[in-house]
Amino acid sequence: MPEILIIDDNPDFVDSIAEILQIENYRTDVALNGREALKKIWLTAYDLLLLDINMPEMGGKEFVKLLNREQYAVPIIIISGMDHNDIKNYFFEQGAISFLKKPFKQETLLSLVNNTIKFTQKFKIRSTQSSAGDLIKKFLPYFDELKPQEREFVDQLLRKINDEMLNNQFSVKFISDEMGLSSRQFNRKVKKYFNRTPHEVLSELRFNMIHNLITNNTLTLDQASEKLGFSSTSYFKKIYKKHVKSA
């Protein structure tokens, strides 16, 4: 089932689009700005992005620049009230497939989305793997061979680490509690799939996700150190470098 990420700072608009697409049996995910969207695409190979232009924190222009810099290949439909040729040309040059002006009819959106999905699936356009995805491949070279429920656990683990990576309560117990598992159940699953201790797995995944935020200019080392509760920034930098030296 194709999965679509809707990126727009208007929650009501996002919810209405998600509802329309879900009726047509698309899976949907949402992000209220470019920064939030970047975190999500590191973990999920979306089939299509619906992207607004003017958003707080990170707008559409900066977002597509970062995607191209990271060589993340995914079809993009721009949805905006800004209907100027220079704006359209900019996004087309950056690789956007189409431009849909707000407001629009539901039928127009569905037709455009359906045709785009069919076109991209026909030619097998796929998203490149994120840094977190590459790390999972190193830990789990047989990931694609896992059963659906086993892959679901790994996917849920990645999402939870992504959501909580800057939480200063982050720990193996904290993550296992958030996933509704006892420490024993969680430890057994992580060791079974990764053949490493839960602490090693969580630490390396967490710091690589933080590394992505830093390399994409979303976060500075000093800000990360402060958010994580380190009293010494120099000590945090030492730990950070240890975990991302091979990233």
N, C-alpha and C positions, 0 to 999 in steps of 0.2 A: 504494500500500500504506500503510495507516494507521500512524502512528508514535506510540508511547506512551512517556512519560517516567515512570519509577518512582522515587519520592523516599522513601527510607527509610534509616535509619542502620544497619540490620542487613544486612551484605553477603550472608549466606547466604539470607535471605528475598528480597532483591532478585534474586539469581541464580536462585532457584527460580521466582519470578514471571516473570522474563524468559524462562526456558526454556519455561514453559507457554504464554506468549503467542506466542513464536516458532514453536512447533509449529502454532499456528493462523494462521501467516503474517502476524503483526504484526511490524513493526520495533520494536525497543525500545532505549531509552537509559536510563541510570541516574544518579542523584545521591544522595549519602549525607547531604545536608542541604539546607536551603533556599538557602543562599548558593551552593552548587555548582549547584543547579537554576537559579537566576537567570542565571548565566553562560550556561547551555546554552540557555535559552529566548530569549535575545537573538539567537541564531543560527538557531534551528530553529522552524518553525511546527508544533508538536506537535498531534496530533488529540485527545489525552487525557492528563491527568496522574493518576497514582495517588499519593496523598499521605498520608504518615504525620503524626502530630501532634507527638509528643515526639522531638525530634532535637537534637543539639548544634549550637552556633553559630547556627542559625536554625531554629526549629520551624515547624510548620504554620500557626499563627495569624499570626505575623509575615509569613510567606511570602505568604499570601493577601491580607493587607493591602497589601503592596507590589505585588502583581499588580493589585489594584483601583486603586491609586493611579496606576499606569502604564497603566491601561485595557487590560490584556492579557486578551483574551477567549478562554478555552479551558475546555472542560468538565473538571471535577475530581471524582474519586471519592475520598473519604476512606477510608483503610484503617487501622484502629487497634483496639487492645484496650480503649480508653476508650469505654465505652458509656453515656454519661450524656446525658440530654435537653438540658441546658444547653450541652454541648459540641456536640452535633449541631445544635442551633438556631443556634449561633454560625456554624458553617460553612455552613449552609443560607442564612443571612442574607448571608453573604459570597459566595454564588453557587455553592456546591458542588452537584453534581447528585444524588449519592447517598452513602451511608455503609455501609461493609462492616466488620463486626466480626471481628477476629482471635480465634481461628482460624476458617477458613472452608473449605468444600469447593472443590475445583478447578472443579467444574461451576458453582457459584454465581458464582465470579469470572468465568468465561468468559461466562456468560449476561449478567451485568451489563455487562461490557465490550462484548460484541457489540451489545447493545441500545443502549447509549450511543453507540457509534460510528455505528450506523445512524441513530439519531435526529439526531445533530449533523450528519451528512453530508446528511441529508434537508433540513434547514433551513439548510445551508451556514454553520454557525457556524465562523468562522475566527479564527485568532490575529491580533492586530494586529502590525504590523511593529515590530521592535525598533529602537533607535537605530542599531545597526550595519546593520540591514536598510534603514533609510531612507537611510543613507549610501551603501550599495551602489546604491540606486535613483538617487541623484544621479550616481554615477559611471557606472552601467550602466543607463540608462533602457530598454535593449533586453534586459535580463537574461533575461526570460521567453522571448525569441526564440532564445536560445542553444541549441545542441545539448546533449543530455544530458551528453556528456563534457566540454563546455566549462563547463556549470554545475557539474559535479563538481569541476573545478579551482578555481572561485571558492569553492565551499562548503568544500573542503579548506583553501583559503587562510585563510578566515575562522576555521575551527576551530583551525588552527595558531596564528594570531595570538592568538586567545582563550586558548589553552593556555599560550602563552609570553609574554603581554603584560607580566608582571612579572619576566621573566627579564632580568638585567642584561647578558646576552650577546646580547640581541635585536639583529638587524641583517638586512639584505637577504640576506647570505650565509648567516647562521645559519638563517633561515626556508627559503631555497631548499635548503640541505642537509637540513633536517628533512623536506622534502617529496620528497627523493630526486631533485632536479633540479640540473643544472649551473647556474652563474650565468647563462650565456648563454641556456639554455632558459627559466629562470625570468623573466629580464628580458624576453625576447621575448613570453612569454605575458601578463605583466602589462601591458606596453605595448600589446599587441594588444587586450586586453579593456577596459582602463581609459583608454588614451590619456594616461597620465601616467607619470612615472618610478616605479619600484618603491619608492624611498625615500619619495616623496610619499604613495603609496597606503598603504604599511605604517605610516607615521607617523600619518596621519590616522585610519586604522582603529584602530590601537593606542590612541591617546589618547582616542578616543571610547569605546572599551570601558572604559578606566580611568575615564573620566568617569562611566560608568554605575555602576561600583563605588562611586565617591565620592558620587554623588547618592543612591544607595540605602543609604548609611551602612554599606557593607561595608568601606570603606577610607577613611582620611583622606589629605589631601594630604601630610602629613609622612610617613606610612607608605609612600605610593607613592614619594615621593622617595627614601626610604631603601632600599626594595626594588630600585629601579631603579639604585641606585649613584651618585646625584647627591651631590656633596660640598657643594653649596650648595642648600638648600631654596628660597631665593628665586629662584634661576635656574631650578629645576625648575618653580616656579609660573608663571614668565614663559613658559616653553615650553608648559606645559599650557594656559594661557589662550589662547595663540596658536592652538592646534589645536582648541579646543572653543568658540571665541567664537561660532560659528554653530550649535552643537549644540542 
